[in-house]
Amino acid sequence: MTAADRWEVGSWFPLWHGGGPGWTDAPDPLRLYGSGRQALVALLRFGRETHGWRRVHVPAYYCPPVATALAEVLPVSAYDAGPGTGGQRPEPAADEVVLSVSYFGDAPLAPVRRGAGLIVDATHDPAAGRYGEPEPDWVFASLRKTLPLPDGGAVWSPRGHPLPPEAPTTVAQRAAVCGILSAMALKADYLAGAGGDSVKAAYLALHAAGEAELESAPVGGPSEYTRHLLASAPIHEWRQRRHGNAQLLVASLGSLPAVAVTAHRYGVVLWFDSAARRDITRRTLIGQRVYPAVLWPMAAGAAPEHLRDRADRMLFLHTDHRWDADDMRRVARIVRASVDVPGVRPGPHVLPAPARPVPATEGALEC
C-alpha cells in the first residue's frame, strides 16, 4: 500500500510480498544465472568452446555495457538495426552467431542467414512463449526488468539445443543481492509512509551500490530469493496487467504535440521530435515523481547517427503490475502537462533548472 504523498511511477521495484502460481509454463530445461548479462556471457562462452563460434553480430541500438561485456568473450560486429527502424539484416558466416532484440516485446529482426545460430534477447517480455520467426535457437532474458527480483537472468532453447552448464551462486552474487534486497525493503517501507527523505536517499544509495556489485560479479547462479519468487509469483497475471496498463495509458494520452506514442508489451514509448524537448520533459516528469527510463543512451561513435538521434529522442514509461487504471490516467495527465511546456520549441535551447535536485539514480537508465 502506497501512502498518498509517496505516490510514484517508475524506478526500481520495492520488495514484494504475496503468492501465486509462479512461471507455470517456464521453458524446460531452463538455465538460471545471476543476471541477463551473465546468462548471455555463459551462452557465448559455451558456443565458443562447444560449437566453435568465432563472432557475434549485435544490433547497434543496444545496451552499451552489455555489448562491451560480450566483446570480452567474442569479437563483436554491430549491424545497423534498432526499434521501429527496419534495419540492416546481418549476414553471418557459418561459424558466427546473431543476437537479435525483442525491443519492448516486439518481434525481433531476423537475419538474412542463420549462421551458427540465432539468439533473441527477450528481456522486455520473457514469458511471451513465442519470440518471432524464424524460431530462435536460444533465448535469454534479464528477469529483473519485468519482475520484482533483486537479480536473475535465464537462457533456454526453443529448438532443444544444448544449454550452458548450471553455475553455483557466488559469494559476490549473494553480497550484491543482500544490498539490493535491503534497498527494496527500505523502499517498500518508505512508499508505505515510513521515514522521510533520508530513507529514500538510503535505499537509492544501497540499490546503486548493489547494482554496481552485480555488474562486476562473475558468472554464477541467482540468489535463493529469486528462485523462490519465480516459483511463487503470479507472473502471467502481472504480464497481462503490464500490457493492459500500456494500452490504457496510450488511450489516456491521446494525441501529443511533437510526440509519437506507442504501446508495447513492456510499456509505453514516447518518441519526441527533438532531444531538447525530450530532456526537458524528462526533468519535468521526474519532478512530478514519474521516473521514465532511457533505453538506451548511445555515446558518439557507438552507433550510426540516426540511431543515436533516436536514442536521444526517446523516453520509456513503466506500466507494470505496481499500478492500476487510476495510476495510468494520472500519469497521462502529468505527461500531457509536461510535454506542453510553455516557451519550449523544438531544437536547441537552455534547459531550466529542475524543480528539485534529481538524483542520478532516479529515472534510472536500464540495461
N, C-alpha and C positions, 0 to 999 in steps of 0.2 A: 504494500500500500504506500503510495507516494503522498507526502504532505503537500498541501495546496501551494505553498511557497517554495517547494523544491521541484516542481514540475520541470522536466526537460525531455528532449528527444535527441537521440543520437549518443555518441560516445560509447565508452566501454560498458559491458554488461555488469550489473550488480550480481551478488550471489543469489541463486535461485533455490527455493525450497518447494518440493512438490513431488508428484509421481505421475507415471504414465506407462504406456506400453513399450517405450524405447524405440529404437530403429528397427521396426518389425520386419522390413524387407531389406535389411542391410546385405550388401554383396557377400557371398560366401565362396571362397575364402576372402578375408579382408585383413590387410596388414595395418596396424596402428602404430603411429610414431608420435614424437613429441610436438611436431608442428607440420604444416603443409610443406614447408621448405625442407624439413628433414625427410619427409616421405618422398619428395621428388629427387633429392640428392641420393637417397638409398636406391631408388629405382634406376637412376642413371649409372650409379656405380655397378649395380647388378647387371645392367645391359652392357656396360663396357667390359666387364670381366667375364660374363657368361655368353653374350651374343656378339662381342667384338664391335660394339658401337664405337664410331670414331668422331662423331659430331652431332650436335643437337641444333635444330632450327627453331628459333624462338621469335614470336611476333615482336616488332619494335615497340609497340604500345604494350608495355608490361611492367610489373613492379620492378624497379631498377635493382634493389638489393637482392631480390631473388635471382634475377639474371646474372648478377655478379657472383652469387654463390654457385650457380651452375657452371660458370666458366672455370671454377676450380676442379671440376670433375671432367668436363669435356670441352673442346673448342665450341664456341657459340657463333652461329650465323643468324643475324637478325633479318627477318623479312618484313616488308612494308605492309603491316596489317594492324587494324585497331577496331574498336567498336563502331558499327554503323558506317564503315568506310569501304566495304567490299574487300579491297586489299589485294596484295600480290600473293598468289598461291605458291608455296615453296615447292621445289623440285629436288627432293633429297636423293643422294646416291644410295646404293644398296646397303651400305653399312652406316647410314645416317638416319637419325630418328627425328620426328617432328613433334613439337609441342604446339598445340592449338588451345585457345582460351574460350571458355563459355562466358563471355563478358555479360555480367549482370543476369546470368541464367539463360541467355540466348544461345541459339545453335552456333557452335564453333565453325571456323573456316576450315574446310577440308583441303589437304594438299593435292597437287597435281599427281604426284606419285607417292606411294605409301612408304617407300624406302624400307628401313629396318623396323618401322612401326610408327603408329600414331598414338601420342599421349594427349589426353584432354585434361585441362585444369578446370574442374567443376566446383571450385571453391564457392562460387556465388549461388549454387543450388545443388549441393551434393546428393540430396535424396530424390533427385528428379527421376531416376530409374533409366532414362534414355539420354544420350549425350550427342545427338546428331548423327548424320550419315556422311561417310561410311562409319560403321560401328568402330569405336576406337579400340586399340589393342590394350591400352591401360588407361585408367582414370585415377587422378589423385585430387585431393582437396585439403585445404585447411578448414577444420571444423569449427574453429573459434569465431569465424565471421558471421555464422548464422545461428550458433548455439551458445548459451552462457557457460562456456568452458574456459578454464584457465590455460589449457594447452590442448594439443591434439591435431593430428593430421592422419590421413588414410590413403592407401593405394590399393587398387583392385584391378582385375582384368575382365571386362565383359566377354572377351573371346576365350577365356580359360587359359591364358598363358601363365607360365610360372611367375611367381612373385619373389621379390627380395626376401631374405630371411627375417624372421621376427628379431627384435632387438630389445635387450633389457632396458628398463628405465634407469637413467644415470643419476648420480648424485647431483650433478649440475642441473638436471631437469627438475628434480624434486625441490632444489633450492629456489629456482626461478618460480615454480608453481606456488611455493609457500608464500612468497611475496605477493604474487598476483591474487591468490585466494584471500589473503589479508586485505588487499585493496578492494576486492569485490564485496567482502563482508562489511568493511567500513562504508562503502558506497551505499549498500542496502540500508544500513542504519541511518546514514545521512539523508537519503531520499525519504525515509520514514519520519524524519523530523528531528533526529538526534544530533546534537552538536551544532557547530557553526562552520564558518569559513575555514577554520583550522583543520577540521575533519576532512573537508573537501581537498584542501591542499595536501593533507597527509595521504589520502588514497590516490590522488593523481601522481604524487611522487613515488609511492610504492608501486603503482602499476607501471609507470615508465621504467623504473629500475628493473622490475621483473621482466618486462618486455626485452630490455637490453640483455639481461642474462639469458633469456630464452633464445635470443638471436645467436648468441655465441655458444650455446650448448651443443655438444656433439650429437650425431645421430643416435637415437635411442627410442625407447618406448614412451608412451604418455603416462601421466600420473594415474594413480588408482582412482582418484576422484573423477577424472574424465571417463575412464572405463565404466564406472558406476553410472554416471549420468547418461551415457549413450544407451545403457540398458534399461533406464528408468524414466526417461523424459518423453513427453508427447511430441515427438519430432515431426510427424506428418501434420498434426494439428497446428503446430507452430508454423510450418511451411505454408499451409493454407491461409493462416492469418496474415502472414507477411505479404503474400500475393494479393489477398483481398484488400489489405490496407493500402497497397500501392495503387490499385485501381481506384479506390475511393479518394485517395489524395489527388490523383491526376484529375478526376472528375470535379473535385472541390476547387482545384487551382484554376480550372478553365483556361482561357487564353491569357498569356502573359506578354507584355510588351518586350520584344527583343530577346525572348527566351523560348526555346523549344523544350517541351516537357514530354517525357516518355516513361511509361510504366513497364517494369520488368519483374521477373520472379524474385530478384534480390531487393528491389526497392525502386525509387524514382530518381531519374537522372534529369538534371537541368543543363541544357546546352545554351550558353549565353552568346550574344553577338560580339562580345569583346571581353578580354581578360580583365580590363578595368572594371566593367560592370560586375563581373563575377566576383572580383576581390572585395568590392565594397558591399555587395550583397552578402557575402560570406561573413564579413565582420559584423554586419547588422544582425544577421541571424544568430551568431554566437552571443551577441549582446542580449538577445531575447531567449537564450537557453535552447536554441535549436542548433545542434552541432553537426554540420554536414561533413562529409569526407571528400577528399580529392583522390580520385582513382585513375591515374597516378601522376604525380608531378614528374616532368621529364626535363632533365638538365640539357643545356646546349650540347649538341653533338651526340646525345644518347638516342635520338630518334629523328626521322625526317621532319622537316619544318612543319608540314601540315599536321602531323601527329602531335608535335609539341604544342602547336597552336590549339589543337583540340583539347589537350590536357589542361591548358591554361584557361579554357572557357567552360569547364565542367564543374558541377557540384553533384554530389550524391546525397540523397535524403533517405534515412533509415525508416523502415516501415514494419519492423519485426514485431513479435508477439508481445512485447512490453506495452504496446499501445492499442487503443481501441478507436472506434469511428469518431468519437468526440475529439480525441487527440489529433487525428488526421485533419479534421476540419479546422482545429485551432492552428495547426502547422500551416495549412493553406492560407489562413488569414494573415499569419505572420510573414509568410513568403511573399504574398501579393503586396503587402505594405513595404517589405524590404526591397523588392525589385523596383518599385516605383519611387525611387529616391529623388526628391526634388533637386534639380540643378545638375544631375548626373547625365552626361551624354556618352554615347559610345566613343571609345578612343581614349588616348592618354589624358590623365588628369591627376591632380594631387589628392590622395586619399585622406579623408578626415580621420582624426583620432577616434578609436572605438569608444563606446560609452563607458567601458571599464576595461582594465587590463585583461588581455586574453592570454591565458597560459598556453604554452606550446602544446600541452597535452590535451587541450580541449579542441573539439573539431578535428580529432587526430587523423593523420594520414594513415591509410590502411593498406597493408600488403599481406 
